[in-house]
């Protein structure tokens, strides 16, 4: 026989640092053997749900880039928000417990950079260490929309 527990506001723990939380338990968010391609697929899924297409996905070594004709980080009032790179942002259209993928990149990729009407922003990683391939530099900043590029070089030991 189980006891019904009543939860109160005191039982809720506010997550202040989503990036550190994800780094501590990445398997909760991306499984046991994530790849750069699986991260790119998650971003593409989100962009389809956000109706940001048409989309273009490219790979250059361990660098992946996804560009969209629509800047999915621009709000209705025209401001750009990079908060999705730093906190868990629920995305109900993706299903129960689906959060936007940008924060996963910040937490787990070696480097993340994005560019749009707000210019180019290095979200994580050291620009001096993780040099963008010249092909990607030509795309930054895009003429319209947004591009996100990330470096992910960890592979499973299969």
Secondary structure in CASP SS format (residue, H / E / C, confidence):
PFRMAT SS
TARGET T0000
AUTHOR 0000-0000-0000
METHOD secondary structure of the structure
MODEL  1
X C 1.00
X C 1.00
X C 1.00
X C 1.00
X C 1.00
X C 1.00
X C 1.00
X C 1.00
X H 1.00
X H 1.00
X H 1.00
X C 1.00
X C 1.00
X C 1.00
X C 1.00
X C 1.00
X C 1.00
X H 1.00
X H 1.00
X H 1.00
X H 1.00
X H 1.00
X H 1.00
X H 1.00
X C 1.00
X C 1.00
X H 1.00
X H 1.00
X H 1.00
X H 1.00
X C 1.00
X C 1.00
X C 1.00
X C 1.00
X C 1.00
X H 1.00
X H 1.00
X H 1.00
X H 1.00
X H 1.00
X H 1.00
X H 1.00
X H 1.00
X H 1.00
X H 1.00
X H 1.00
X H 1.00
X H 1.00
X H 1.00
X C 1.00
X C 1.00
X C 1.00
X C 1.00
X C 1.00
X E 1.00
X E 1.00
X E 1.00
X E 1.00
X E 1.00
X E 1.00
X C 1.00
X C 1.00
X E 1.00
X E 1.00
X E 1.00
X E 1.00
X E 1.00
X E 1.00
X C 1.00
X C 1.00
X C 1.00
X C 1.00
X C 1.00
X E 1.00
X C 1.00
X C 1.00
X C 1.00
X C 1.00
X C 1.00
X E 1.00
X C 1.00
X C 1.00
X H 1.00
X H 1.00
X H 1.00
X C 1.00
X C 1.00
X C 1.00
X C 1.00
X E 1.00
X C 1.00
X H 1.00
X H 1.00
X H 1.00
X C 1.00
X C 1.00
X C 1.00
X C 1.00
X E 1.00
X C 1.00
X C 1.00
X H 1.00
X H 1.00
X H 1.00
X H 1.00
X H 1.00
X H 1.00
X H 1.00
X C 1.00
X C 1.00
X E 1.00
X E 1.00
X E 1.00
X E 1.00
X E 1.00
X E 1.00
X C 1.00
X C 1.00
X E 1.00
X E 1.00
X E 1.00
X E 1.00
X E 1.00
X E 1.00
X C 1.00
X C 1.00
X C 1.00
X C 1.00
X C 1.00
X C 1.00
X C 1.00
X C 1.00
X C 1.00
X H 1.00
X H 1.00
X H 1.00
X H 1.00
X C 1.00
X C 1.00
X C 1.00
X C 1.00
X C 1.00
X C 1.00
X C 1.00
X C 1.00
X E 1.00
X E 1.00
X E 1.00
X E 1.00
X E 1.00
X E 1.00
X C 1.00
X C 1.00
X C 1.00
X C 1.00
X C 1.00
X C 1.00
X C 1.00
END
